[in-house]
Amino acid sequence: MPQKYRLSVYLDDTHPILIARVFGPMPSDELCEAFLRAYAEIGEPWLYDRLIDMRRYTGHMEDADTARFARVWADWTRDVPQGRRVAFVTHDPVEQETIRTNHALYPKDTMRNFDTADEALDWLTGRDADIAFIPQPLQA
């Protein structure tokens, strides 16, 4: 029986933050397409700081798919004057290195890797850990 995989995306308009969680062995091309579909559904994803939680992702983003996403993102944001913060949560050293080396593909954004989602949220919001955070699902 093949392992299942998925991408879940949530919005919190209070802060504003987009949270994406990747689960399982999702093929790189499907993950790229899933992100593009979810971001297109949001309409203006560049208005959100983004938390990308990859701790349960057991695949690897291939260079061609990373470059494809970066080209689409650059097109979407060409008239956007400044970027946002992007926090990645992953323990995979290969993915951590990919994040570091691909930062140049997103010159407007500030990116960091974190060990926990709480650390990432603290960085994205500048908030105290005592503040409640309730993500709103993008899709039912």
N, CA, C and O atoms as CSV, one atom per row, in Angstrom:
chain,resi,resn,atom,element,x,y,z
A,1,MET,N,N,0.835,-1.180,0.000
A,1,MET,CA,C,0.000,0.000,0.000
A,1,MET,C,C,0.882,1.246,0.000
A,1,MET,O,O,1.734,1.390,0.877
A,2,PRO,N,N,0.695,2.156,-0.972
A,2,PRO,CA,C,1.529,3.352,-1.026
A,2,PRO,C,C,1.252,4.293,0.142
A,2,PRO,O,O,0.128,4.400,0.632
A,3,GLN,N,N,2.311,4.967,0.567
A,3,GLN,CA,C,2.163,5.935,1.651
A,3,GLN,C,C,1.429,7.170,1.152
A,3,GLN,O,O,1.636,7.604,0.018
A,4,LYS,N,N,0.577,7.734,1.993
A,4,LYS,CA,C,-0.152,8.939,1.627
A,4,LYS,C,C,0.683,10.171,1.947
A,4,LYS,O,O,1.562,10.148,2.808
A,5,TYR,N,N,0.382,11.240,1.230
A,5,TYR,CA,C,1.064,12.505,1.453
A,5,TYR,C,C,0.089,13.635,1.183
A,5,TYR,O,O,-0.923,13.457,0.505
A,6,ARG,N,N,0.414,14.817,1.733
A,6,ARG,CA,C,-0.461,15.968,1.504
A,6,ARG,C,C,0.241,17.267,1.897
A,6,ARG,O,O,1.256,17.275,2.594
A,7,LEU,N,N,-0.340,18.349,1.422
A,7,LEU,CA,C,0.045,19.698,1.818
A,7,LEU,C,C,-1.179,20.332,2.447
A,7,LEU,O,O,-2.246,20.359,1.833
A,8,SER,N,N,-1.042,20.845,3.665
A,8,SER,CA,C,-2.119,21.571,4.337
A,8,SER,C,C,-1.697,23.026,4.463
A,8,SER,O,O,-0.562,23.327,4.830
A,9,VAL,N,N,-2.627,23.928,4.153
A,9,VAL,CA,C,-2.341,25.364,4.218
A,9,VAL,C,C,-3.404,26.035,5.086
A,9,VAL,O,O,-4.600,25.798,4.916
A,10,TYR,N,N,-2.954,26.870,6.012
A,10,TYR,CA,C,-3.830,27.615,6.918
A,10,TYR,C,C,-3.457,29.090,6.877
A,10,TYR,O,O,-2.301,29.445,6.646
A,11,LEU,N,N,-4.445,29.941,7.102
A,11,LEU,CA,C,-4.208,31.382,7.177
A,11,LEU,C,C,-4.595,31.898,8.547
A,11,LEU,O,O,-5.576,31.455,9.144
A,12,ASP,N,N,-3.806,32.842,9.034
A,12,ASP,CA,C,-4.165,33.581,10.236
A,12,ASP,C,C,-4.101,35.046,9.851
A,12,ASP,O,O,-3.020,35.632,9.801
A,13,ASP,N,N,-5.245,35.638,9.580
A,13,ASP,CA,C,-5.296,37.028,9.141
A,13,ASP,C,C,-4.994,38.017,10.254
A,13,ASP,O,O,-4.765,39.195,9.978
A,14,THR,N,N,-4.987,37.573,11.496
A,14,THR,CA,C,-4.704,38.457,12.612
A,14,THR,C,C,-3.265,38.959,12.548
A,14,THR,O,O,-3.004,40.130,12.823
A,15,HIS,N,N,-2.331,38.081,12.187
A,15,HIS,CA,C,-0.909,38.459,12.262
A,15,HIS,C,C,-0.327,39.096,11.005
A,15,HIS,O,O,0.475,39.987,11.281
A,16,PRO,N,N,-0.492,38.905,9.809
A,16,PRO,CA,C,-1.007,37.782,9.034
A,16,PRO,C,C,0.104,36.767,8.714
A,16,PRO,O,O,1.229,37.132,8.375
A,17,ILE,N,N,-0.247,35.514,8.833
A,17,ILE,CA,C,0.698,34.416,8.603
A,17,ILE,C,C,0.010,33.325,7.800
A,17,ILE,O,O,-1.153,33.000,8.037
A,18,LEU,N,N,0.731,32.777,6.867
A,18,LEU,CA,C,0.319,31.595,6.135
A,18,LEU,C,C,1.155,30.438,6.675
A,18,LEU,O,O,2.381,30.528,6.737
A,19,ILE,N,N,0.493,29.362,7.061
A,19,ILE,CA,C,1.199,28.182,7.563
A,19,ILE,C,C,0.953,27.036,6.605
A,19,ILE,O,O,-0.193,26.693,6.312
A,20,ALA,N,N,2.031,26.445,6.120
A,20,ALA,CA,C,1.941,25.286,5.234
A,20,ALA,C,C,2.666,24.131,5.908
A,20,ALA,O,O,3.779,24.286,6.412
A,21,ARG,N,N,2.019,22.975,5.910
A,21,ARG,CA,C,2.625,21.770,6.476
A,21,ARG,C,C,2.635,20.692,5.403
A,21,ARG,O,O,1.621,20.427,4.757
A,22,VAL,N,N,3.793,20.077,5.226
A,22,VAL,CA,C,3.952,19.028,4.226
A,22,VAL,C,C,4.087,17.703,4.961
A,22,VAL,O,O,4.878,17.581,5.896
A,23,PHE,N,N,3.308,16.708,4.532
A,23,PHE,CA,C,3.303,15.400,5.178
A,23,PHE,C,C,3.636,14.314,4.159
A,23,PHE,O,O,3.106,14.310,3.047
A,24,GLY,N,N,4.510,13.404,4.545
A,24,GLY,CA,C,4.762,12.201,3.764
A,24,GLY,C,C,5.688,12.375,2.585
A,24,GLY,O,O,6.343,13.407,2.438
A,25,PRO,N,N,5.737,11.347,1.736
A,25,PRO,CA,C,6.695,11.293,0.633
A,25,PRO,C,C,6.174,11.947,-0.648
A,25,PRO,O,O,6.230,11.336,-1.716
A,26,MET,N,N,5.683,13.146,-0.560
A,26,MET,CA,C,5.112,13.830,-1.719
A,26,MET,C,C,6.190,14.046,-2.782
A,26,MET,O,O,7.246,14.602,-2.483
A,27,PRO,N,N,5.933,13.609,-4.024
A,27,PRO,CA,C,6.904,13.845,-5.092
A,27,PRO,C,C,7.121,15.346,-5.305
A,27,PRO,O,O,6.191,16.141,-5.167
A,28,SER,N,N,8.326,15.714,-5.632
A,28,SER,CA,C,8.724,17.107,-5.755
A,28,SER,C,C,7.833,17.895,-6.719
A,28,SER,O,O,7.408,19.003,-6.394
A,29,ASP,N,N,7.549,17.345,-7.886
A,29,ASP,CA,C,6.728,18.072,-8.857
A,29,ASP,C,C,5.304,18.279,-8.345
A,29,ASP,O,O,4.696,19.319,-8.599
A,30,GLU,N,N,4.770,17.290,-7.623
A,30,GLU,CA,C,3.428,17.432,-7.052
A,30,GLU,C,C,3.412,18.452,-5.913
A,30,GLU,O,O,2.441,19.192,-5.755
A,31,LEU,N,N,4.478,18.489,-5.127
A,31,LEU,CA,C,4.556,19.473,-4.050
A,31,LEU,C,C,4.619,20.880,-4.624
A,31,LEU,O,O,3.938,21.782,-4.136
A,32,CYS,N,N,5.421,21.070,-5.645
A,32,CYS,CA,C,5.506,22.376,-6.301
A,32,CYS,C,C,4.132,22.794,-6.812
A,32,CYS,O,O,3.699,23.923,-6.581
A,33,GLU,N,N,3.454,21.899,-7.496
A,33,GLU,CA,C,2.131,22.195,-8.034
A,33,GLU,C,C,1.116,22.469,-6.927
A,33,GLU,O,O,0.277,23.360,-7.063
A,34,ALA,N,N,1.187,21.709,-5.833
A,34,ALA,CA,C,0.266,21.915,-4.712
A,34,ALA,C,C,0.471,23.295,-4.082
A,34,ALA,O,O,-0.500,23.974,-3.751
A,35,PHE,N,N,1.728,23.711,-3.915
A,35,PHE,CA,C,1.996,25.050,-3.388
A,35,PHE,C,C,1.452,26.113,-4.340
A,35,PHE,O,O,0.816,27.068,-3.895
A,36,LEU,N,N,1.691,25.963,-5.627
A,36,LEU,CA,C,1.217,26.960,-6.590
A,36,LEU,C,C,-0.306,27.056,-6.584
A,36,LEU,O,O,-0.856,28.155,-6.649
A,37,ARG,N,N,-0.993,25.914,-6.506
A,37,ARG,CA,C,-2.464,25.929,-6.457
A,37,ARG,C,C,-2.962,26.609,-5.181
A,37,ARG,O,O,-3.865,27.445,-5.230
A,38,ALA,N,N,-2.372,26.248,-4.040
A,38,ALA,CA,C,-2.803,26.836,-2.760
A,38,ALA,C,C,-2.545,28.338,-2.748
A,38,ALA,O,O,-3.399,29.114,-2.320
A,39,TYR,N,N,-1.379,28.747,-3.214
A,39,TYR,CA,C,-1.056,30.170,-3.232
A,39,TYR,C,C,-1.959,30.922,-4.205
A,39,TYR,O,O,-2.372,32.046,-3.916
A,40,ALA,N,N,-2.271,30.326,-5.343
A,40,ALA,CA,C,-3.168,30.970,-6.307
A,40,ALA,C,C,-4.566,31.129,-5.711
A,40,ALA,O,O,-5.238,32.131,-5.956
A,41,GLU,N,N,-4.998,30.147,-4.932
A,41,GLU,CA,C,-6.306,30.220,-4.289
A,41,GLU,C,C,-6.366,31.371,-3.278
A,41,GLU,O,O,-7.403,32.015,-3.126
A,42,ILE,N,N,-5.266,31.619,-2.600
A,42,ILE,CA,C,-5.208,32.722,-1.631
A,42,ILE,C,C,-5.341,34.054,-2.356
A,42,ILE,O,O,-5.972,34.984,-1.853
A,43,GLY,N,N,-4.751,34.141,-3.523
A,43,GLY,CA,C,-4.868,35.355,-4.321
A,43,GLY,C,C,-3.689,36.285,-4.201
A,43,GLY,O,O,-3.148,36.721,-5.217
A,44,GLU,N,N,-3.277,36.599,-3.006
A,44,GLU,CA,C,-2.134,37.482,-2.772
A,44,GLU,C,C,-1.286,36.918,-1.633
A,44,GLU,O,O,-1.206,37.532,-0.569
A,45,PRO,N,N,-0.657,35.772,-1.833
A,45,PRO,CA,C,0.094,35.133,-0.748
A,45,PRO,C,C,1.307,35.938,-0.294
A,45,PRO,O,O,1.814,35.721,0.807
A,46,TRP,N,N,1.772,36.853,-1.119
A,46,TRP,CA,C,2.917,37.684,-0.755
A,46,TRP,C,C,2.585,38.689,0.335
A,46,TRP,O,O,3.484,39.357,0.847
A,47,LEU,N,N,1.313,38.810,0.703
A,47,LEU,CA,C,0.929,39.698,1.803
A,47,LEU,C,C,1.086,39.034,3.169
A,47,LEU,O,O,0.882,39.672,4.202
A,48,TYR,N,N,1.448,37.759,3.169
A,48,TYR,CA,C,1.572,36.986,4.403
A,48,TYR,C,C,3.024,36.605,4.676
A,48,TYR,O,O,3.768,36.256,3.760
A,49,ASP,N,N,3.416,36.676,5.942
A,49,ASP,CA,C,4.622,35.965,6.355
A,49,ASP,C,C,4.275,34.493,6.236
A,49,ASP,O,O,3.107,34.116,6.339
A,50,ARG,N,N,5.291,33.654,6.017
A,50,ARG,CA,C,4.995,32.249,5.758
A,50,ARG,C,C,5.816,31.347,6.662
A,50,ARG,O,O,7.015,31.545,6.855
A,51,LEU,N,N,5.132,30.350,7.211
A,51,LEU,CA,C,5.779,29.295,7.981
A,51,LEU,C,C,5.602,28.010,7.182
A,51,LEU,O,O,4.476,27.567,6.957
A,52,ILE,N,N,6.709,27.410,6.753
A,52,ILE,CA,C,6.681,26.177,5.977
A,52,ILE,C,C,7.232,25.072,6.871
A,52,ILE,O,O,8.438,24.996,7.105
A,53,ASP,N,N,6.347,24.224,7.364
A,53,ASP,CA,C,6.730,23.155,8.285
A,53,ASP,C,C,6.958,21.874,7.486
A,53,ASP,O,O,6.020,21.278,6.958
A,54,MET,N,N,8.222,21.466,7.408
A,54,MET,CA,C,8.604,20.308,6.605
A,54,MET,C,C,9.079,19.143,7.465
A,54,MET,O,O,9.698,18.212,6.949
A,55,ARG,N,N,8.804,19.178,8.754
A,55,ARG,CA,C,9.300,18.117,9.633
A,55,ARG,C,C,8.749,16.747,9.284
A,55,ARG,O,O,9.414,15.740,9.525
A,56,ARG,N,N,7.555,16.685,8.724
A,56,ARG,CA,C,6.963,15.385,8.376
A,56,ARG,C,C,7.043,15.088,6.882
A,56,ARG,O,O,6.425,14.141,6.395
A,57,TYR,N,N,7.805,15.899,6.164
A,57,TYR,CA,C,8.017,15.684,4.729
A,57,TYR,C,C,9.160,14.695,4.561
A,57,TYR,O,O,10.259,14.921,5.067
A,58,THR,N,N,8.907,13.607,3.860
A,58,THR,CA,C,9.943,12.590,3.690
A,58,THR,C,C,10.466,12.546,2.262
A,58,THR,O,O,11.160,11.603,1.881
A,59,GLY,N,N,10.138,13.557,1.473
A,59,GLY,CA,C,10.654,13.661,0.111
A,59,GLY,C,C,11.768,14.693,0.051
A,59,GLY,O,O,12.352,15.058,1.070
A,60,HIS,N,N,12.048,15.150,-1.147
A,60,HIS,CA,C,13.062,16.188,-1.352
A,60,HIS,C,C,12.647,17.038,-2.542
A,60,HIS,O,O,12.290,16.506,-3.594
A,61,MET,N,N,12.692,18.346,-2.382
A,61,MET,CA,C,12.397,19.253,-3.485
A,61,MET,C,C,13.565,19.219,-4.473
A,61,MET,O,O,14.703,19.527,-4.120
A,62,GLU,N,N,13.269,18.847,-5.684
A,62,GLU,CA,C,14.283,18.806,-6.741
A,62,GLU,C,C,14.579,20.223,-7.224
A,62,GLU,O,O,13.723,21.105,-7.158
A,63,ASP,N,N,15.798,20.428,-7.708
A,63,ASP,CA,C,16.217,21.751,-8.166
A,63,ASP,C,C,15.292,22.309,-9.243
A,63,ASP,O,O,14.975,23.498,-9.221
A,64,ALA,N,N,14.854,21.474,-10.181
A,64,ALA,CA,C,13.986,21.953,-11.266
A,64,ALA,C,C,12.656,22.465,-10.726
A,64,ALA,O,O,12.132,23.463,-11.222
A,65,ASP,N,N,12.105,21.798,-9.721
A,65,ASP,CA,C,10.830,22.235,-9.146
A,65,ASP,C,C,11.009,23.477,-8.288
A,65,ASP,O,O,10.151,24.360,-8.279
A,66,THR,N,N,12.118,23.545,-7.571
A,66,THR,CA,C,12.417,24.753,-6.794
A,66,THR,C,C,12.561,25.948,-7.736
A,66,THR,O,O,12.039,27.027,-7.456
A,67,ALA,N,N,13.263,25.758,-8.842
A,67,ALA,CA,C,13.451,26.842,-9.818
A,67,ALA,C,C,12.115,27.232,-10.460
A,67,ALA,O,O,11.855,28.414,-10.687
A,68,ARG,N,N,11.280,26.246,-10.748
A,68,ARG,CA,C,9.959,26.530,-11.336
A,68,ARG,C,C,9.116,27.373,-10.384
A,68,ARG,O,O,8.516,28.368,-10.792
A,69,PHE,N,N,9.072,26.973,-9.117
A,69,PHE,CA,C,8.309,27.743,-8.144
A,69,PHE,C,C,8.878,29.163,-8.034
A,69,PHE,O,O,8.121,30.131,-7.984
A,70,ALA,N,N,10.203,29.287,-7.996
A,70,ALA,CA,C,10.838,30.600,-7.873
A,70,ALA,C,C,10.499,31.498,-9.063
A,70,ALA,O,O,10.294,32.699,-8.888
A,71,ARG,N,N,10.439,30.934,-10.268
A,71,ARG,CA,C,10.079,31.730,-11.460
A,71,ARG,C,C,8.648,32.244,-11.346
A,71,ARG,O,O,8.384,33.415,-11.622
A,72,VAL,N,N,7.726,31.375,-10.939
A,72,VAL,CA,C,6.326,31.795,-10.790
A,72,VAL,C,C,6.219,32.848,-9.690
A,72,VAL,O,O,5.527,33.853,-9.854
A,73,TRP,N,N,6.903,32.617,-8.570
A,73,TRP,CA,C,6.863,33.572,-7.453
A,73,TRP,C,C,7.415,34.931,-7.886
A,73,TRP,O,O,6.844,35.967,-7.545
A,74,ALA,N,N,8.509,34.932,-8.626
A,74,ALA,CA,C,9.096,36.191,-9.110
A,74,ALA,C,C,8.119,36.920,-10.020
A,74,ALA,O,O,8.016,38.145,-9.964
A,75,ASP,N,N,7.404,36.182,-10.853
A,75,ASP,CA,C,6.409,36.788,-11.727
A,75,ASP,C,C,5.267,37.390,-10.913
A,75,ASP,O,O,4.845,38.520,-11.162
A,76,TRP,N,N,4.767,36.624,-9.933
A,76,TRP,CA,C,3.672,37.116,-9.099
A,76,TRP,C,C,4.064,38.358,-8.315
A,76,TRP,O,O,3.230,39.239,-8.106
A,77,THR,N,N,5.314,38.445,-7.878
A,77,THR,CA,C,5.738,39.511,-6.959
A,77,THR,C,C,6.579,40.598,-7.626
A,77,THR,O,O,7.182,41.416,-6.931
A,78,ARG,N,N,6.631,40.623,-8.938
A,78,ARG,CA,C,7.515,41.592,-9.616
A,78,ARG,C,C,7.173,43.039,-9.254
A,78,ARG,O,O,8.064,43.888,-9.211
A,79,ASP,N,N,5.899,43.330,-8.992
A,79,ASP,CA,C,5.498,44.699,-8.649
A,79,ASP,C,C,5.310,44.906,-7.149
A,79,ASP,O,O,4.835,45.957,-6.719
A,80,VAL,N,N,5.676,43.916,-6.366
A,80,VAL,CA,C,5.573,44.013,-4.908
A,80,VAL,C,C,6.878,44.626,-4.399
A,80,VAL,O,O,7.946,44.054,-4.617
A,81,PRO,N,N,6.814,45.777,-3.726
A,81,PRO,CA,C,8.051,46.477,-3.363
A,81,PRO,C,C,8.932,45.779,-2.332
A,81,PRO,O,O,10.155,45.902,-2.391
A,82,GLN,N,N,8.346,45.058,-1.401
A,82,GLN,CA,C,9.180,44.389,-0.404
A,82,GLN,C,C,8.601,43.032,-0.055
A,82,GLN,O,O,7.398,42.795,-0.169
A,83,GLY,N,N,9.488,42.148,0.374
A,83,GLY,CA,C,9.084,40.791,0.697
A,83,GLY,C,C,8.624,40.655,2.131
A,83,GLY,O,O,8.416,41.643,2.836
A,84,ARG,N,N,8.471,39.427,2.543
A,84,ARG,CA,C,8.022,39.099,3.881
A,84,ARG,C,C,9.011,38.131,4.510
A,84,ARG,O,O,10.017,37.770,3.899
A,85,ARG,N,N,8.719,37.719,5.720
A,85,ARG,CA,C,9.528,36.710,6.399
A,85,ARG,C,C,9.015,35.321,6.041
A,85,ARG,O,O,7.810,35.091,5.937
A,86,VAL,N,N,9.951,34.409,5.857
A,86,VAL,CA,C,9.605,33.016,5.569
A,86,VAL,C,C,10.400,32.154,6.539
A,86,VAL,O,O,11.631,32.164,6.537
A,87,ALA,N,N,9.672,31.405,7.369
A,87,ALA,CA,C,10.300,30.533,8.362
A,87,ALA,C,C,10.090,29.086,7.937
A,87,ALA,O,O,8.959,28.656,7.710
A,88,PHE,N,N,11.170,28.347,7.832
A,88,PHE,CA,C,11.108,26.919,7.534
A,88,PHE,C,C,11.362,26.161,8.828
A,88,PHE,O,O,12.206,26.553,9.634
A,89,VAL,N,N,10.629,25.078,9.018
A,89,VAL,CA,C,10.856,24.206,10.168
A,89,VAL,C,C,11.206,22.833,9.601
A,89,VAL,O,O,10.355,22.135,9.050
A,90,THR,N,N,12.474,22.463,9.747
A,90,THR,CA,C,12.938,21.165,9.263
A,90,THR,C,C,14.173,20.745,10.039
A,90,THR,O,O,14.972,21.576,10.471
A,91,HIS,N,N,14.311,19.447,10.206
A,91,HIS,CA,C,15.504,18.896,10.850
A,91,HIS,C,C,16.395,18.199,9.826
A,91,HIS,O,O,17.484,17.736,10.164
A,92,ASP,N,N,15.940,18.124,8.586
A,92,ASP,CA,C,16.674,17.437,7.531
A,92,ASP,C,C,17.826,18.322,7.055
A,92,ASP,O,O,17.588,19.412,6.535
A,93,PRO,N,N,19.082,17.865,7.226
A,93,PRO,CA,C,20.219,18.701,6.830
A,93,PRO,C,C,20.253,19.006,5.336
A,93,PRO,O,O,20.743,20.061,4.935
A,94,VAL,N,N,19.742,18.102,4.512
A,94,VAL,CA,C,19.704,18.362,3.063
A,94,VAL,C,C,18.730,19.495,2.769
A,94,VAL,O,O,19.047,20.405,2.004
A,95,GLU,N,N,17.551,19.443,3.369
A,95,GLU,CA,C,16.574,20.514,3.159
A,95,GLU,C,C,17.073,21.841,3.747
A,95,GLU,O,O,16.850,22.898,3.157
A,96,GLN,N,N,17.742,21.794,4.896
A,96,GLN,CA,C,18.300,23.010,5.481
A,96,GLN,C,C,19.305,23.652,4.526
A,96,GLN,O,O,19.302,24.871,4.354
A,97,GLU,N,N,20.154,22.852,3.913
A,97,GLU,CA,C,21.138,23.379,2.958
A,97,GLU,C,C,20.447,23.915,1.712
A,97,GLU,O,O,20.850,24.944,1.170
A,98,THR,N,N,19.411,23.223,1.258
A,98,THR,CA,C,18.653,23.699,0.096
A,98,THR,C,C,18.045,25.066,0.380
A,98,THR,O,O,18.072,25.948,-0.477
A,99,ILE,N,N,17.505,25.243,1.564
A,99,ILE,CA,C,16.926,26.532,1.952
A,99,ILE,C,C,18.000,27.618,1.924
A,99,ILE,O,O,17.773,28.709,1.401
A,100,ARG,N,N,19.169,27.316,2.487
A,100,ARG,CA,C,20.259,28.304,2.500
A,100,ARG,C,C,20.711,28.678,1.095
A,100,ARG,O,O,20.912,29.854,0.794
A,101,THR,N,N,20.870,27.675,0.237
A,101,THR,CA,C,21.399,27.952,-1.105
A,101,THR,C,C,20.356,28.577,-2.026
A,101,THR,O,O,20.716,29.288,-2.965
A,102,ASN,N,N,19.075,28.328,-1.778
A,102,ASN,CA,C,18.043,28.867,-2.654
A,102,ASN,C,C,17.509,30.220,-2.207
A,102,ASN,O,O,16.638,30.788,-2.866
A,103,HIS,N,N,18.013,30.735,-1.109
A,103,HIS,CA,C,17.554,32.043,-0.625
A,103,HIS,C,C,17.697,33.110,-1.703
A,103,HIS,O,O,16.857,34.004,-1.800
A,104,ALA,N,N,18.743,33.027,-2.509
A,104,ALA,CA,C,18.977,34.030,-3.552
A,104,ALA,C,C,17.861,34.068,-4.595
A,104,ALA,O,O,17.704,35.074,-5.287
A,105,LEU,N,N,17.086,32.995,-4.719
A,105,LEU,CA,C,15.970,32.973,-5.661
A,105,LEU,C,C,14.815,33.862,-5.197
A,105,LEU,O,O,13.906,34.162,-5.971
A,106,TYR,N,N,14.855,34.278,-3.939
A,106,TYR,CA,C,13.789,35.096,-3.346
A,106,TYR,C,C,14.421,36.341,-2.711
A,106,TYR,O,O,14.436,36.470,-1.487
A,107,PRO,N,N,14.937,37.250,-3.529
A,107,PRO,CA,C,15.716,38.375,-2.988
A,107,PRO,C,C,14.928,39.340,-2.109
A,107,PRO,O,O,15.529,40.068,-1.319
A,108,LYS,N,N,13.628,39.367,-2.220
A,108,LYS,CA,C,12.828,40.286,-1.407
A,108,LYS,C,C,12.507,39.719,-0.032
A,108,LYS,O,O,12.237,40.471,0.904
A,109,ASP,N,N,12.534,38.389,0.093
A,109,ASP,CA,C,12.125,37.739,1.336
A,109,ASP,C,C,13.306,37.512,2.269
A,109,ASP,O,O,14.448,37.384,1.829
A,110,THR,N,N,13.012,37.465,3.565
A,110,THR,CA,C,13.993,37.101,4.580
A,110,THR,C,C,13.631,35.706,5.061
A,110,THR,O,O,12.524,35.481,5.552
A,111,MET,N,N,14.564,34.765,4.921
A,111,MET,CA,C,14.286,33.364,5.252
A,111,MET,C,C,15.188,32.875,6.359
A,111,MET,O,O,16.357,33.249,6.453
A,112,ARG,N,N,14.607,32.012,7.211
A,112,ARG,CA,C,15.376,31.358,8.282
A,112,ARG,C,C,14.838,29.966,8.493
A,112,ARG,O,O,13.676,29.687,8.197
A,113,ASN,N,N,15.677,29.098,9.002
A,113,ASN,CA,C,15.275,27.755,9.381
A,113,ASN,C,C,15.192,27.680,10.897
A,113,ASN,O,O,15.999,28.286,11.602
A,114,PHE,N,N,14.200,26.923,11.399
A,114,PHE,CA,C,14.005,26.757,12.831
A,114,PHE,C,C,13.821,25.289,13.158
A,114,PHE,O,O,13.448,24.488,12.301
A,115,ASP,N,N,14.087,24.948,14.410
A,115,ASP,CA,C,13.896,23.581,14.880
A,115,ASP,C,C,12.455,23.303,15.280
A,115,ASP,O,O,11.994,22.167,15.178
A,116,THR,N,N,11.731,24.336,15.739
A,116,THR,CA,C,10.348,24.142,16.174
A,116,THR,C,C,9.434,25.192,15.547
A,116,THR,O,O,9.875,26.279,15.174
A,117,ALA,N,N,8.165,24.847,15.440
A,117,ALA,CA,C,7.175,25.792,14.923
A,117,ALA,C,C,6.989,26.963,15.884
A,117,ALA,O,O,6.740,28.086,15.446
A,118,ASP,N,N,7.108,26.716,17.188
A,118,ASP,CA,C,6.983,27.802,18.160
A,118,ASP,C,C,8.062,28.858,17.956
A,118,ASP,O,O,7.776,30.055,17.983
A,119,GLU,N,N,9.303,28.415,17.751
A,119,GLU,CA,C,10.396,29.365,17.483
A,119,GLU,C,C,10.117,30.146,16.204
A,119,GLU,O,O,10.337,31.356,16.146
A,120,ALA,N,N,9.634,29.452,15.187
A,120,ALA,CA,C,9.332,30.105,13.914
A,120,ALA,C,C,8.226,31.150,14.084
A,120,ALA,O,O,8.332,32.263,13.568
A,121,LEU,N,N,7.169,30.787,14.809
A,121,LEU,CA,C,6.078,31.737,15.041
A,121,LEU,C,C,6.531,32.933,15.854
A,121,LEU,O,O,6.117,34.061,15.586
A,122,ASP,N,N,7.381,32.695,16.848
A,122,ASP,CA,C,7.908,33.820,17.632
A,122,ASP,C,C,8.678,34.779,16.729
A,122,ASP,O,O,8.550,35.995,16.868
A,123,TRP,N,N,9.476,34.246,15.804
A,123,TRP,CA,C,10.244,35.096,14.879
A,123,TRP,C,C,9.313,35.824,13.912
A,123,TRP,O,O,9.500,37.010,13.642
A,124,LEU,N,N,8.318,35.120,13.396
A,124,LEU,CA,C,7.404,35.736,12.429
A,124,LEU,C,C,6.557,36.834,13.038
A,124,LEU,O,O,6.261,37.831,12.379
A,125,THR,N,N,6.165,36.660,14.287
A,125,THR,CA,C,5.230,37.611,14.894
A,125,THR,C,C,5.899,38.580,15.859
A,125,THR,O,O,5.338,39.629,16.177
A,126,GLY,N,N,7.092,38.235,16.325
A,126,GLY,CA,C,7.719,39.050,17.351
A,126,GLY,C,C,6.916,39.003,18.637
A,126,GLY,O,O,7.004,39.908,19.467
A,127,ARG,N,N,6.134,37.948,18.801
A,127,ARG,CA,C,5.211,37.862,19.921
A,127,ARG,C,C,5.788,37.066,21.084
A,127,ARG,O,O,6.776,36.343,20.951
A,128,ASP,N,N,5.151,37.222,22.193
A,128,ASP,CA,C,5.441,36.438,23.379
A,128,ASP,C,C,4.729,35.089,23.227
A,128,ASP,O,O,3.657,35.024,22.625
A,129,ALA,N,N,5.301,34.039,23.754
A,129,ALA,CA,C,4.727,32.699,23.635
A,129,ALA,C,C,3.353,32.586,24.301
A,129,ALA,O,O,2.637,31.615,24.059
A,130,ASP,N,N,2.974,33.555,25.130
A,130,ASP,CA,C,1.689,33.491,25.821
A,130,ASP,C,C,0.504,33.917,24.955
A,130,ASP,O,O,-0.645,33.692,25.336
A,131,ILE,N,N,0.761,34.521,23.812
A,131,ILE,CA,C,-0.323,34.982,22.948
A,131,ILE,C,C,-0.920,33.796,22.205
A,131,ILE,O,O,-0.186,32.992,21.629
A,132,ALA,N,N,-2.220,33.680,22.213
A,132,ALA,CA,C,-2.891,32.554,21.540
A,132,ALA,C,C,-2.752,32.691,20.034
A,132,ALA,O,O,-2.819,33.795,19.493
A,133,PHE,N,N,-2.561,31.583,19.373
A,133,PHE,CA,C,-2.479,31.551,17.908
A,133,PHE,C,C,-3.471,30.503,17.422
A,133,PHE,O,O,-3.347,29.325,17.754
A,134,ILE,N,N,-4.450,30.927,16.640
A,134,ILE,CA,C,-5.473,30.015,16.134
A,134,ILE,C,C,-5.490,30.106,14.616
A,134,ILE,O,O,-6.044,31.059,14.068
A,135,PRO,N,N,-4.891,29.129,13.914
A,135,PRO,CA,C,-4.887,29.179,12.446
A,135,PRO,C,C,-6.277,28.926,11.876
A,135,PRO,O,O,-7.062,28.159,12.435
A,136,GLN,N,N,-6.565,29.570,10.776
A,136,GLN,CA,C,-7.837,29.399,10.093
A,136,GLN,C,C,-7.611,28.539,8.845
A,136,GLN,O,O,-6.742,28.864,8.035
A,137,PRO,N,N,-8.371,27.448,8.670
A,137,PRO,CA,C,-8.146,26.596,7.512
A,137,PRO,C,C,-8.496,27.317,6.213
A,137,PRO,O,O,-9.480,28.052,6.136
A,138,LEU,N,N,-7.668,27.087,5.198
A,138,LEU,CA,C,-7.915,27.664,3.880
A,138,LEU,C,C,-9.056,26.931,3.194
A,138,LEU,O,O,-9.895,27.539,2.529
A,139,GLN,N,N,-9.074,25.598,3.369
A,139,GLN,CA,C,-10.122,24.791,2.751
A,139,GLN,C,C,-10.788,23.949,3.831
A,139,GLN,O,O,-10.157,23.576,4.820
A,140,ALA,N,N,-12.057,23.656,3.632
A,140,ALA,CA,C,-12.791,22.818,4.586
A,140,ALA,C,C,-12.394,21.363,4.441
A,140,ALA,O,O,-12.909,20.507,5.162
